[in-house]
Amino acid sequence: MATTLLSIQSHVVFGHVGNSAVAFPLQRLGAEVLPLNTVQFSSHAGYAGWQGRVFDAAAIDECVAGLAAVGALARCDGVLSGYLGKADVGEAMLRAVAAVRAANPAAAYCCDPVIGDVGRGVYVEAGVAEFLRKRALPTATIAIPNAFELSFVAGLAVDDVAGARRAIAALQTTGPRVVLATSLTLNDTPADALDMIAADGGEAWRLRTPRLPIAVNGAGDLIAALFFFHWLRRRSAADALAAAAASVYGVVAATLATGGGELKLVEAQDEFVRPTHRFRPEAI
C-alpha cells in the first residue's frame, strides 16, 4: 500500500518551492501526496514582480472537512507542514493534524518550522515564529529546522557538535522525538562542506556533503519531505538521513550542471529512486 502524506505548505506556479518542490519527488517514490496549499504565489517571492495571495484559515479548514468527507484522512500516514503565511493558518494546520490523528492514530506529524535563515534572520510574518515554537513543534513527531531555526527555537548557540546536540536535545524535550538539523556550518565543518545532524531519542548521526557553489530555493522543502517519507518507510533516522541527503545532493548537482535556476526535479528525477551519490552518516 502506498504511503499517503498530507502536505500543508506554500505553492508556486513557477518554480519549485513548498508543495511545488515536494509533490512530484514523493510521487516518483511511489507516495500518494495530498497537497494543501497555504499560499499561491506566481513564483518564489525572491523574483521581481511576483504576485499571489495567502489563503486564510477557513480555506484550510474547508479543504480538510472535504477530505474527511471522502475518507481521505484515515488513509494518511502522516502530515507534513512547511511555510504557513500566517499564524491563524498554522492553527488550522494543527486542526488538520488533529483530524488526521483522530482518523488514524498511528499518523505522524513532521514540522518544517519555516522561520528564517542565517544571514537573513526571521523573515516570516509576525506571530508565525512564536506559533511554530510554542504550538506546532510540541505537537510534532519529527522536526526539521535549519541551523538558524534550531538556534532560534532552542534558544541556544549552534557553533559546534556539542552545541548542536544540546540544541537538538532541548528541542526534543518540547515534543518531537526525531530532529533533523540541516545546513549546519560547525567549527569543524570544512569550508567546502555542509553538515546535517539527525537525532532520534538519545542517538545522533552526522552526515557531511560537499558544498556546491549554488544557492537554490526549495532544497530545504525537498529534504524535509524526503526525510519524512524515508523515515515513515524505515523508522530509522540514520537511514532516512542517508537516503534524503543523497537525493537532494544529486538534484542540486544536476541543477548546477545545467546552469542553475530552479531545482531540476524533472530532469534529475532518477535521483529520487537511484541516487548517483551516497553518503554515510556517522554516529556522534
C-alpha positions as CSV (number, residue, x, y, z in Angstrom):
1,M,0.0,0.0,0.0
2,A,1.4,3.4,-1.0
3,T,2.4,5.8,1.7
4,T,0.0,8.7,1.8
5,L,1.0,12.2,3.0
6,L,-1.0,15.4,3.6
7,S,1.4,18.2,2.8
8,I,0.3,21.7,4.1
9,Q,2.6,24.4,2.8
10,S,3.1,27.0,0.1
11,H,2.6,26.6,-3.6
12,V,4.2,28.5,-6.5
13,V,3.0,28.4,-10.1
14,F,6.5,28.8,-11.5
15,G,9.5,27.1,-9.9
16,H,9.9,24.5,-7.1
17,V,9.3,25.5,-3.5
18,G,6.8,24.3,-1.0
19,N,4.3,21.8,-2.4
20,S,5.8,22.5,-5.8
21,A,9.1,21.1,-4.6
22,V,7.7,18.0,-2.7
23,A,4.7,16.6,-4.5
24,F,6.5,15.2,-7.6
25,P,9.5,13.8,-5.9
26,L,7.3,11.9,-3.4
27,Q,5.1,10.7,-6.2
28,R,8.2,9.5,-8.0
29,L,9.0,7.4,-4.9
30,G,5.5,5.9,-5.0
31,A,3.8,8.0,-2.4
32,E,0.3,9.4,-2.6
33,V,0.5,13.2,-1.9
34,L,-2.4,15.4,-0.9
35,P,-1.1,18.9,-1.4
36,L,-3.0,21.5,0.6
37,N,-1.7,25.0,-0.2
38,T,-1.3,27.7,2.4
39,V,-0.4,30.3,-0.2
40,Q,-0.4,30.5,-4.0
41,F,2.3,32.8,-5.4
42,S,3.3,33.2,-9.1
43,S,6.8,32.4,-8.1
44,H,9.2,32.5,-5.1
45,A,9.0,35.9,-3.5
46,G,12.6,36.5,-4.4
47,Y,11.6,37.1,-8.0
48,A,10.9,40.7,-9.0
49,G,7.2,41.2,-9.9
50,W,5.9,38.1,-8.1
51,Q,2.2,38.1,-7.2
52,G,-0.3,36.0,-5.3
53,R,-2.1,35.6,-2.1
54,V,-2.0,33.9,1.3
55,F,-5.1,31.7,2.0
56,D,-7.0,32.2,5.2
57,A,-7.6,29.6,7.9
58,A,-11.1,28.9,6.7
59,A,-9.8,27.8,3.3
60,I,-7.6,25.2,5.1
61,D,-10.5,24.0,7.3
62,E,-12.8,23.7,4.4
63,C,-10.4,21.5,2.4
64,V,-9.8,19.3,5.5
65,A,-13.5,18.9,6.0
66,G,-13.8,17.9,2.4
67,L,-11.0,15.3,2.7
68,A,-12.7,13.9,5.8
69,A,-16.0,13.6,3.9
70,V,-14.4,11.4,1.2
71,G,-12.5,9.3,3.8
72,A,-9.0,10.5,2.8
73,L,-7.8,11.5,6.3
74,A,-8.0,7.9,7.5
75,R,-5.6,6.9,4.7
76,C,-2.9,9.5,5.7
77,D,0.3,8.0,7.2
78,G,1.5,11.5,8.0
79,V,1.1,15.2,7.8
80,L,4.0,17.5,6.6
81,S,3.9,21.2,7.3
82,G,6.1,24.0,5.9
83,Y,5.6,27.7,5.1
84,L,2.4,28.8,6.7
85,G,2.0,32.5,5.8
86,K,0.0,33.5,8.9
87,A,-0.3,32.2,12.5
88,D,-4.0,31.6,12.2
89,V,-3.3,29.4,9.2
90,G,-1.0,27.5,11.5
91,E,-3.8,26.9,13.9
92,A,-5.9,25.5,11.0
93,M,-2.9,23.3,10.1
94,L,-2.9,21.9,13.7
95,R,-6.6,21.2,13.4
96,A,-5.8,19.2,10.3
97,V,-3.1,17.3,12.2
98,A,-5.6,16.5,14.9
99,A,-8.2,15.4,12.4
100,V,-5.8,13.1,10.7
101,R,-4.7,11.6,14.0
102,A,-8.3,11.1,15.0
103,A,-8.9,9.2,11.8
104,N,-5.6,7.3,12.0
105,P,-4.0,7.3,15.5
106,A,-0.7,6.0,14.0
107,A,-0.2,9.0,11.8
108,A,2.9,11.1,12.3
109,Y,3.4,14.8,12.0
110,C,6.5,16.3,10.6
111,C,7.1,20.1,11.1
112,D,9.5,22.0,8.9
113,P,9.5,25.2,11.0
114,V,10.0,27.8,8.3
115,I,11.1,30.9,10.3
116,G,14.3,32.3,8.8
117,D,17.9,31.6,7.8
118,V,21.5,32.5,8.6
119,G,22.2,36.0,7.1
120,R,18.5,36.8,6.7
121,G,17.2,36.3,10.2
122,V,13.5,35.9,10.8
123,Y,11.6,36.5,7.6
124,V,8.1,35.2,8.4
125,E,5.1,37.4,9.4
126,A,4.8,38.5,13.0
127,G,3.4,35.7,15.2
128,V,4.4,32.8,13.0
129,A,7.8,32.1,14.6
130,E,6.3,32.0,18.1
131,F,3.4,29.9,16.9
132,L,5.8,27.3,15.5
133,R,7.9,27.3,18.7
134,K,5.1,27.2,21.2
135,R,2.3,25.4,19.3
136,A,3.4,23.4,16.3
137,L,6.8,21.9,17.3
138,P,5.4,20.5,20.6
139,T,2.8,18.6,18.6
140,A,5.3,17.2,16.1
141,T,6.7,13.7,15.8
142,I,9.6,15.0,13.6
143,A,11.1,18.5,13.4
144,I,13.4,19.6,10.6
145,P,14.9,23.1,11.4
146,N,17.8,24.6,9.6
147,A,20.8,25.9,11.6
148,F,19.2,29.3,12.2
149,E,15.8,27.8,13.1
150,L,17.3,25.3,15.5
151,S,19.2,28.0,17.4
152,F,16.1,30.2,17.4
153,V,13.6,27.6,18.8
154,A,16.1,26.1,21.3
155,G,17.5,29.5,22.4
156,L,21.0,28.1,22.2
157,A,24.1,28.7,20.1
158,V,24.8,26.1,17.4
159,D,28.5,26.5,16.8
160,D,29.9,23.0,17.3
161,V,28.8,19.4,17.6
162,A,28.2,19.7,21.3
163,G,26.2,22.9,20.9
164,A,24.1,21.3,18.1
165,R,23.5,18.2,20.3
166,R,22.4,20.5,23.2
167,A,20.0,22.5,21.0
168,I,18.5,19.3,19.5
169,A,18.0,17.8,22.9
170,A,16.4,21.0,24.1
171,L,14.0,20.9,21.1
172,Q,13.3,17.2,21.7
173,T,12.2,17.9,25.3
174,T,9.4,20.1,23.9
175,G,7.8,17.4,21.9
176,P,9.5,16.0,18.7
177,R,11.2,12.7,19.2
178,V,13.1,12.9,15.9
179,V,15.0,16.0,14.8
180,L,16.9,16.6,11.6
181,A,19.1,19.8,11.7
182,T,20.1,20.9,8.2
183,S,22.6,23.4,6.7
184,L,25.0,23.3,9.6
185,T,28.3,25.0,9.5
186,L,30.0,24.0,12.7
187,N,33.5,24.8,13.9
188,D,34.9,21.6,12.4
189,T,32.9,21.7,9.2
190,P,35.3,22.3,6.3
191,A,34.7,25.4,4.2
192,D,33.8,23.3,1.2
193,A,31.2,21.1,3.1
194,L,27.8,21.2,4.8
195,D,26.7,19.1,7.8
196,M,23.4,17.7,8.8
197,I,22.6,16.0,12.1
198,A,19.7,13.6,12.7
199,A,18.7,12.5,16.2
200,D,16.2,10.0,17.5
201,G,15.9,9.9,21.2
202,G,19.4,9.9,22.7
203,E,21.2,8.8,19.5
204,A,22.5,11.1,16.8
205,W,24.3,10.9,13.5
206,R,26.1,13.5,11.4
207,L,26.3,13.4,7.6
208,R,28.6,15.7,5.6
209,T,28.2,16.5,1.9
210,P,30.3,18.7,-0.4
211,R,29.1,22.3,-0.5
212,L,28.1,23.1,-4.1
213,P,28.7,26.6,-5.4
214,I,25.0,27.3,-6.0
215,A,22.1,28.6,-3.9
216,V,18.7,27.2,-4.9
217,N,15.2,27.8,-3.5
218,G,13.3,24.7,-2.3
219,A,16.2,22.4,-1.2
220,G,15.1,22.7,2.4
221,D,11.5,21.8,1.5
222,L,12.7,18.9,-0.5
223,I,14.9,17.4,2.1
224,A,12.2,17.7,4.7
225,A,9.7,15.8,2.5
226,L,12.2,13.1,1.6
227,F,13.5,12.6,5.1
228,F,9.9,12.2,6.4
229,F,9.0,9.7,3.6
230,H,12.0,7.5,4.2
231,W,11.5,7.7,8.0
232,L,7.9,6.5,7.6
233,R,9.1,3.6,5.4
234,R,12.2,2.6,7.5
235,R,11.6,4.1,11.0
236,S,15.3,4.9,11.1
237,A,16.6,8.4,11.4
238,A,20.1,7.4,10.1
239,D,18.7,5.6,7.1
240,A,16.3,8.4,6.3
241,L,19.1,10.9,6.5
242,A,21.3,9.0,4.2
243,A,18.6,8.5,1.6
244,A,17.3,12.1,1.7
245,A,20.8,13.6,1.6
246,A,21.8,11.5,-1.4
247,S,18.8,12.5,-3.5
248,V,19.0,16.2,-2.6
249,Y,22.7,16.4,-3.4
250,G,22.1,14.7,-6.7
251,V,19.3,17.1,-7.7
252,V,21.3,20.2,-6.6
253,A,24.4,18.9,-8.5
254,A,22.2,18.4,-11.6
255,T,20.8,21.9,-11.2
256,L,24.4,23.3,-11.0
257,A,25.4,21.3,-14.1
258,T,22.7,22.8,-16.2
259,G,23.4,26.4,-15.3
260,G,21.4,26.9,-12.1
261,G,17.9,28.3,-11.8
262,E,15.1,26.3,-10.3
263,L,15.7,22.8,-9.0
264,K,15.8,20.3,-11.9
265,L,13.3,18.0,-10.3
266,V,12.0,16.5,-13.6
267,E,15.4,16.3,-15.4
268,A,17.0,14.7,-12.3
269,Q,14.1,12.6,-11.2
270,D,16.1,9.4,-11.1
271,E,18.0,10.8,-8.2
272,F,14.9,10.1,-6.0
273,V,15.0,6.4,-6.8
274,R,18.6,5.7,-7.8
275,P,20.9,8.4,-6.4
276,T,24.2,8.8,-8.1
277,H,26.0,9.8,-4.9
278,R,25.9,8.1,-1.5
279,F,26.9,9.5,1.9
280,R,27.3,7.6,5.2
281,P,26.0,9.0,8.4
282,E,28.4,8.7,11.4
283,A,27.3,8.2,14.9
284,I,28.2,11.1,17.2
